[in-house]
């Protein structure tokens, strides 16, 4: 099961059985993503220029993509996963 990220504008998609997120469009309007409590094992390279909050805790993630661009990010939570490493990521001051 997957969800196309283009349809998310700040609503939560947590507590589902999602195994994959797909970003295939411009996401200028997205300011919040909460995909916690799913079955995600990976995330796509993601570019969200106005994203403030990204939550993906309590999934099955083993890695994060190398290209996650969130220039306005304030909150990032990927706890309770299976991460073995975290890529170099640049967050705003």
N, CA, C and O atoms as a GROMACS GRO file, in nm:
protein
  372
    1UNK      N    1   0.085  -0.117   0.000
    1UNK     CA    2   0.000   0.000   0.000
    1UNK      C    3   0.090   0.124   0.000
    1UNK      O    4   0.192   0.124   0.068
    2UNK      N    5   0.055   0.226  -0.074
    2UNK     CA    6   0.133   0.349  -0.078
    2UNK      C    7   0.040   0.468  -0.087
    2UNK      O    8  -0.079   0.455  -0.117
    3UNK      N    9   0.097   0.584  -0.061
    3UNK     CA   10   0.023   0.709  -0.077
    3UNK      C   11   0.109   0.804  -0.158
    3UNK      O   12   0.230   0.812  -0.136
    4UNK      N   13   0.049   0.875  -0.248
    4UNK     CA   14   0.122   0.976  -0.325
    4UNK      C   15   0.128   1.102  -0.241
    4UNK      O   16   0.024   1.156  -0.201
    5UNK      N   17   0.248   1.149  -0.214
    5UNK     CA   18   0.268   1.263  -0.126
    5UNK      C   19   0.206   1.390  -0.181
    5UNK      O   20   0.182   1.484  -0.106
    6UNK      N   21   0.179   1.396  -0.312
    6UNK     CA   22   0.120   1.516  -0.370
    6UNK      C   23  -0.017   1.549  -0.312
    6UNK      O   24  -0.060   1.664  -0.322
    7UNK      N   25  -0.085   1.454  -0.251
    7UNK     CA   26  -0.218   1.478  -0.198
    7UNK      C   27  -0.219   1.520  -0.052
    7UNK      O   28  -0.326   1.537   0.007
    8UNK      N   29  -0.104   1.536   0.008
    8UNK     CA   30  -0.094   1.571   0.149
    8UNK      C   31  -0.069   1.721   0.161
    8UNK      O   32   0.026   1.772   0.103
    9UNK      N   33  -0.153   1.790   0.236
    9UNK     CA   34  -0.132   1.934   0.253
    9UNK      C   35  -0.114   1.971   0.400
    9UNK      O   36  -0.123   2.089   0.434
   10UNK      N   37  -0.090   1.878   0.484
   10UNK     CA   38  -0.072   1.903   0.624
   10UNK      C   39  -0.154   1.809   0.710
   10UNK      O   40  -0.146   1.814   0.832
   11UNK      N   41  -0.232   1.725   0.650
   11UNK     CA   42  -0.309   1.626   0.724
   11UNK      C   43  -0.222   1.507   0.761
   11UNK      O   44  -0.124   1.477   0.692
   12UNK      N   45  -0.257   1.442   0.866
   12UNK     CA   46  -0.180   1.326   0.907
   12UNK      C   47  -0.222   1.201   0.830
   12UNK      O   48  -0.338   1.187   0.792
   13UNK      N   49  -0.127   1.113   0.809
   13UNK     CA   50  -0.154   0.982   0.749
   13UNK      C   51  -0.097   0.875   0.840
   13UNK      O   52  -0.053   0.770   0.795
   14UNK      N   53  -0.100   0.903   0.971
   14UNK     CA   54  -0.047   0.807   1.067
   14UNK      C   55  -0.150   0.700   1.100
   14UNK      O   56  -0.267   0.711   1.064
   15UNK      N   57  -0.103   0.596   1.171
   15UNK     CA   58  -0.187   0.484   1.213
   15UNK      C   59  -0.256   0.416   1.094
   15UNK      O   60  -0.377   0.394   1.095
   16UNK      N   61  -0.176   0.384   0.992
   16UNK     CA   62  -0.224   0.310   0.877
   16UNK      C   63  -0.131   0.192   0.854
   16UNK      O   64  -0.056   0.153   0.944
   17UNK      N   65  -0.135   0.135   0.737
   17UNK     CA   66  -0.044   0.025   0.703
   17UNK      C   67   0.039   0.060   0.581
   17UNK      O   68   0.072  -0.027   0.500
   18UNK      N   69   0.072   0.188   0.566
   18UNK     CA   70   0.149   0.233   0.450
   18UNK      C   71   0.289   0.171   0.451
   18UNK      O   72   0.355   0.168   0.555
   19UNK      N   73   0.332   0.123   0.337
   19UNK     CA   74   0.465   0.066   0.322
   19UNK      C   75   0.555   0.154   0.238
   19UNK      O   76   0.677   0.133   0.234
   20UNK      N   77   0.498   0.253   0.170
   20UNK     CA   78   0.576   0.336   0.078
   20UNK      C   79   0.512   0.472   0.061
   20UNK      O   80   0.390   0.484   0.054
   21UNK      N   81   0.596   0.575   0.054
   21UNK     CA   82   0.551   0.709   0.016
   21UNK      C   83   0.613   0.740  -0.119
   21UNK      O   84   0.728   0.705  -0.144
   22UNK      N   85   0.538   0.805  -0.205
   22UNK     CA   86   0.589   0.840  -0.338
   22UNK      C   87   0.568   0.989  -0.358
   22UNK      O   88   0.455   1.039  -0.348
   23UNK      N   89   0.676   1.060  -0.386
   23UNK     CA   90   0.664   1.201  -0.420
   23UNK      C   91   0.684   1.215  -0.570
   23UNK      O   92   0.790   1.181  -0.622
   24UNK      N   93   0.582   1.264  -0.638
   24UNK     CA   94   0.596   1.276  -0.783
   24UNK      C   95   0.541   1.407  -0.836
   24UNK      O   96   0.500   1.416  -0.952
   25UNK      N   97   0.538   1.508  -0.752
   25UNK     CA   98   0.492   1.638  -0.800
   25UNK      C   99   0.552   1.749  -0.715
   25UNK      O  100   0.628   1.724  -0.622
   26UNK      N  101   0.516   1.870  -0.749
   26UNK     CA  102   0.561   1.988  -0.676
   26UNK      C  103   0.487   1.995  -0.543
   26UNK      O  104   0.365   1.984  -0.540
   27UNK      N  105   0.559   2.014  -0.435
   27UNK     CA  106   0.500   2.013  -0.302
   27UNK      C  107   0.520   2.145  -0.229
   27UNK      O  108   0.553   2.146  -0.110
   28UNK      N  109   0.502   2.255  -0.298
   28UNK     CA  110   0.521   2.388  -0.241
   28UNK      C  111   0.430   2.415  -0.122
   28UNK      O  112   0.469   2.486  -0.030
   29UNK      N  113   0.309   2.360  -0.122
   29UNK     CA  114   0.210   2.392  -0.020
   29UNK      C  115   0.218   2.306   0.105
   29UNK      O  116   0.156   2.339   0.207
   30UNK      N  117   0.292   2.197   0.100
   30UNK     CA  118   0.296   2.104   0.213
   30UNK      C  119   0.377   2.166   0.326
   30UNK      O  120   0.493   2.204   0.307
   31UNK      N  121   0.316   2.175   0.445
   31UNK     CA  122   0.388   2.230   0.560
   31UNK      C  123   0.405   2.129   0.673
   31UNK      O  124   0.484   2.152   0.765
   32UNK      N  125   0.332   2.018   0.668
   32UNK     CA  126   0.340   1.920   0.775
   32UNK      C  127   0.312   1.780   0.720
   32UNK      O  128   0.215   1.759   0.647
   33UNK      N  129   0.397   1.685   0.758
   33UNK     CA  130   0.375   1.545   0.723
   33UNK      C  131   0.392   1.463   0.849
   33UNK      O  132   0.494   1.473   0.918
   34UNK      N  133   0.293   1.382   0.879
   34UNK     CA  134   0.303   1.287   0.989
   34UNK      C  135   0.263   1.150   0.935
   34UNK      O  136   0.145   1.120   0.916
   35UNK      N  137   0.363   1.069   0.911
   35UNK     CA  138   0.340   0.933   0.860
   35UNK      C  139   0.383   0.831   0.964
   35UNK      O  140   0.429   0.722   0.930
   36UNK      N  141   0.367   0.865   1.090
   36UNK     CA  142   0.404   0.778   1.200
   36UNK      C  143   0.309   0.660   1.213
   36UNK      O  144   0.196   0.663   1.163
   37UNK      N  145   0.357   0.557   1.280
   37UNK     CA  146   0.277   0.437   1.306
   37UNK      C  147   0.223   0.375   1.178
   37UNK      O  148   0.104   0.347   1.165
   38UNK      N  149   0.313   0.353   1.083
   38UNK     CA  150   0.283   0.281   0.961
   38UNK      C  151   0.380   0.166   0.949
   38UNK      O  152   0.435   0.120   1.050
   39UNK      N  153   0.403   0.119   0.830
   39UNK     CA  154   0.498   0.009   0.806
   39UNK      C  155   0.603   0.050   0.704
   39UNK      O  156   0.650  -0.033   0.626
   40UNK      N  157   0.640   0.176   0.704
   40UNK     CA  158   0.736   0.227   0.607
   40UNK      C  159   0.874   0.167   0.632
   40UNK      O  160   0.923   0.164   0.745
   41UNK      N  161   0.936   0.118   0.526
   41UNK     CA  162   1.072   0.066   0.536
   41UNK      C  163   1.172   0.160   0.470
   41UNK      O  164   1.292   0.150   0.495
   42UNK      N  165   1.122   0.251   0.386
   42UNK     CA  166   1.209   0.349   0.322
   42UNK      C  167   1.128   0.474   0.288
   42UNK      O  168   1.005   0.472   0.287
   43UNK      N  169   1.200   0.580   0.261
   43UNK     CA  170   1.139   0.706   0.219
   43UNK      C  171   1.201   0.748   0.087
   43UNK      O  172   1.319   0.720   0.064
   44UNK      N  173   1.128   0.816   0.002
   44UNK     CA  174   1.186   0.865  -0.123
   44UNK      C  175   1.271   0.989  -0.096
   44UNK      O  176   1.261   1.049   0.011
   45UNK      N  177   1.355   1.027  -0.192
   45UNK     CA  178   1.419   1.157  -0.184
   45UNK      C  179   1.308   1.260  -0.183
   45UNK      O  180   1.220   1.257  -0.268
   46UNK      N  181   1.314   1.351  -0.090
   46UNK     CA  182   1.201   1.443  -0.074
   46UNK      C  183   1.248   1.588  -0.074
   46UNK      O  184   1.347   1.623  -0.010
   47UNK      N  185   1.174   1.671  -0.146
   47UNK     CA  186   1.199   1.815  -0.149
   47UNK      C  187   1.067   1.884  -0.117
   47UNK      O  188   0.973   1.881  -0.196
   48UNK      N  189   1.063   1.946  -0.001
   48UNK     CA  190   0.946   2.020   0.045
   48UNK      C  191   0.994   2.158   0.091
   48UNK      O  192   1.036   2.171   0.206
   49UNK      N  193   0.988   2.259   0.007
   49UNK     CA  194   1.046   2.389   0.040
   49UNK      C  195   0.981   2.460   0.158
   49UNK      O  196   1.044   2.546   0.219
   50UNK      N  197   0.857   2.428   0.192
   50UNK     CA  198   0.788   2.497   0.301
   50UNK      C  199   0.753   2.405   0.418
   50UNK      O  200   0.675   2.444   0.506
   51UNK      N  201   0.808   2.286   0.421
   51UNK     CA  202   0.776   2.192   0.527
   51UNK      C  203   0.832   2.240   0.661
   51UNK      O  204   0.949   2.275   0.671
   52UNK      N  205   0.747   2.241   0.763
   52UNK     CA  206   0.787   2.281   0.898
   52UNK      C  207   0.801   2.161   0.990
   52UNK      O  208   0.886   2.160   1.079
   53UNK      N  209   0.717   2.059   0.970
   53UNK     CA  210   0.715   1.944   1.060
   53UNK      C  211   0.716   1.815   0.980
   53UNK      O  212   0.634   1.796   0.890
   54UNK      N  213   0.810   1.727   1.013
   54UNK     CA  214   0.816   1.594   0.951
   54UNK      C  215   0.827   1.490   1.062
   54UNK      O  216   0.924   1.489   1.137
   55UNK      N  217   0.728   1.403   1.071
   55UNK     CA  218   0.725   1.299   1.173
   55UNK      C  219   0.706   1.164   1.105
   55UNK      O  220   0.610   1.144   1.030
   56UNK      N  221   0.796   1.074   1.132
   56UNK     CA  222   0.785   0.939   1.075
   56UNK      C  223   0.824   0.835   1.179
   56UNK      O  224   0.881   0.731   1.145
   57UNK      N  225   0.794   0.860   1.303
   57UNK     CA  226   0.833   0.768   1.409
   57UNK      C  227   0.744   0.644   1.410
   57UNK      O  228   0.632   0.642   1.358
   58UNK      N  229   0.799   0.541   1.470
   58UNK     CA  230   0.732   0.412   1.485
   58UNK      C  231   0.694   0.350   1.350
   58UNK      O  232   0.578   0.319   1.324
   59UNK      N  233   0.795   0.334   1.266
   59UNK     CA  234   0.784   0.263   1.140
   59UNK      C  235   0.891   0.154   1.139
   59UNK      O  236   0.934   0.109   1.244
   60UNK      N  237   0.933   0.113   1.021
   60UNK     CA  238   1.037   0.011   1.008
   60UNK      C  239   1.153   0.063   0.924
   60UNK      O  240   1.220  -0.014   0.855
   61UNK      N  241   1.177   0.192   0.930
   61UNK     CA  242   1.282   0.254   0.849
   61UNK      C  243   1.420   0.203   0.891
   61UNK      O  244   1.453   0.201   1.010
   62UNK      N  245   1.499   0.163   0.794
   62UNK     CA  246   1.636   0.122   0.822
   62UNK      C  247   1.737   0.226   0.775
   62UNK      O  248   1.853   0.225   0.816
   63UNK      N  249   1.691   0.318   0.689
   63UNK     CA  250   1.777   0.427   0.642
   63UNK      C  251   1.691   0.544   0.600
   63UNK      O  252   1.570   0.532   0.580
   64UNK      N  253   1.755   0.657   0.586
   64UNK     CA  254   1.690   0.777   0.535
   64UNK      C  255   1.754   0.812   0.403
   64UNK      O  256   1.872   0.783   0.382
   65UNK      N  257   1.680   0.875   0.312
   65UNK     CA  258   1.739   0.910   0.182
   65UNK      C  259   1.848   1.015   0.197
   65UNK      O  260   1.849   1.094   0.292
   66UNK      N  261   1.938   1.015   0.102
   66UNK     CA  262   2.048   1.112   0.103
   66UNK      C  263   2.001   1.253   0.069
   66UNK      O  264   2.063   1.351   0.108
   67UNK      N  265   1.891   1.262  -0.004
   67UNK     CA  266   1.844   1.394  -0.049
   67UNK      C  267   1.709   1.427   0.014
   67UNK      O  268   1.604   1.402  -0.045
   68UNK      N  269   1.714   1.484   0.132
   68UNK     CA  270   1.594   1.533   0.198
   68UNK      C  271   1.612   1.683   0.215
   68UNK      O  272   1.695   1.727   0.295
   69UNK      N  273   1.537   1.761   0.140
   69UNK     CA  274   1.554   1.906   0.140
   69UNK      C  275   1.434   1.970   0.208
   69UNK      O  276   1.323   1.972   0.153
   70UNK      N  277   1.457   2.022   0.329
   70UNK     CA  278   1.354   2.086   0.408
   70UNK      C  279   1.410   2.218   0.463
   70UNK      O  280   1.444   2.223   0.581
   71UNK      N  281   1.420   2.323   0.384
   71UNK     CA  282   1.485   2.446   0.428
   71UNK      C  283   1.415   2.520   0.542
   71UNK      O  284   1.478   2.604   0.606
   72UNK      N  285   1.289   2.493   0.569
   72UNK     CA  286   1.217   2.564   0.675
   72UNK      C  287   1.178   2.472   0.791
   72UNK      O  288   1.090   2.506   0.870
   73UNK      N  289   1.241   2.358   0.800
   73UNK     CA  290   1.203   2.258   0.898
   73UNK      C  291   1.228   2.303   1.042
   73UNK      O  292   1.332   2.360   1.073
   74UNK      N  293   1.129   2.276   1.129
   74UNK     CA  294   1.140   2.306   1.272
   74UNK      C  295   1.140   2.179   1.355
   74UNK      O  296   1.207   2.172   1.458
   75UNK      N  297   1.064   2.078   1.312
   75UNK     CA  298   1.052   1.954   1.388
   75UNK      C  299   1.077   1.835   1.297
   75UNK      O  300   1.018   1.823   1.190
   76UNK      N  301   1.167   1.747   1.341
   76UNK     CA  302   1.201   1.626   1.266
   76UNK      C  303   1.208   1.511   1.367
   76UNK      O  304   1.292   1.513   1.457
   77UNK      N  305   1.120   1.412   1.353
   77UNK     CA  306   1.117   1.302   1.448
   77UNK      C  307   1.106   1.169   1.374
   77UNK      O  308   1.003   1.138   1.315
   78UNK      N  309   1.214   1.093   1.378
   78UNK     CA  310   1.215   0.959   1.318
   78UNK      C  311   1.252   0.855   1.423
   78UNK      O  312   1.316   0.755   1.391
   79UNK      N  313   1.213   0.877   1.545
   79UNK     CA  314   1.244   0.782   1.652
   79UNK      C  315   1.164   0.653   1.635
   79UNK      O  316   1.070   0.646   1.557
   80UNK      N  317   1.204   0.553   1.709
   80UNK     CA  318   1.140   0.421   1.711
   80UNK      C  319   1.131   0.358   1.571
   80UNK      O  320   1.025   0.312   1.528
   81UNK      N  321   1.243   0.358   1.503
   81UNK     CA  322   1.258   0.290   1.376
   81UNK      C  323   1.375   0.193   1.388
   81UNK      O  324   1.415   0.159   1.499
   82UNK      N  325   1.428   0.150   1.278
   82UNK     CA  326   1.541   0.057   1.277
   82UNK      C  327   1.662   0.120   1.208
   82UNK      O  328   1.738   0.052   1.140
   83UNK      N  329   1.678   0.250   1.225
   83UNK     CA  330   1.786   0.323   1.159
   83UNK      C  331   1.923   0.277   1.209
   83UNK      O  332   1.945   0.264   1.329
   84UNK      N  333   2.012   0.254   1.115
   84UNK     CA  334   2.149   0.218   1.150
   84UNK      C  335   2.245   0.333   1.122
   84UNK      O  336   2.359   0.333   1.170
   85UNK      N  337   2.200   0.430   1.042
   85UNK     CA  338   2.280   0.550   1.014
   85UNK      C  339   2.187   0.662   0.971
   85UNK      O  340   2.073   0.639   0.931
   86UNK      N  341   2.238   0.781   0.980
   86UNK     CA  342   2.163   0.899   0.938
   86UNK      C  343   2.251   0.977   0.842
   86UNK      O  344   2.366   1.006   0.874
   87UNK      N  345   2.200   1.013   0.726
   87UNK     CA  346   2.281   1.088   0.630
   87UNK      C  347   2.306   1.229   0.679
   87UNK      O  348   2.237   1.279   0.768
   88UNK      N  349   2.406   1.293   0.621
   88UNK     CA  350   2.429   1.435   0.651
   88UNK      C  351   2.311   1.513   0.598
   88UNK      O  352   2.277   1.508   0.480
   89UNK      N  353   2.250   1.585   0.688
   89UNK     CA  354   2.131   1.663   0.651
   89UNK      C  355   2.150   1.805   0.701
   89UNK      O  356   2.200   1.827   0.811
   90UNK      N  357   2.110   1.900   0.620
   90UNK     CA  358   2.121   2.041   0.657
   90UNK      C  359   1.984   2.091   0.696
   90UNK      O  360   1.889   2.084   0.618
   91UNK      N  361   1.975   2.142   0.817
   91UNK     CA  362   1.851   2.200   0.868
   91UNK      C  363   1.873   2.348   0.893
   91UNK      O  364   1.986   2.392   0.912
   92UNK      N  365   1.766   2.425   0.894
   92UNK     CA  366   1.781   2.569   0.918
   92UNK      C  367   1.827   2.596   1.061
   92UNK      O  368   1.812   2.512   1.150
   93UNK      N  369   1.883   2.714   1.080
   93UNK     CA  370   1.929   2.753   1.214
   93UNK      C  371   1.813   2.787   1.303
   93UNK      O  372   1.832   2.822   1.419
   0.00000   0.00000   0.00000
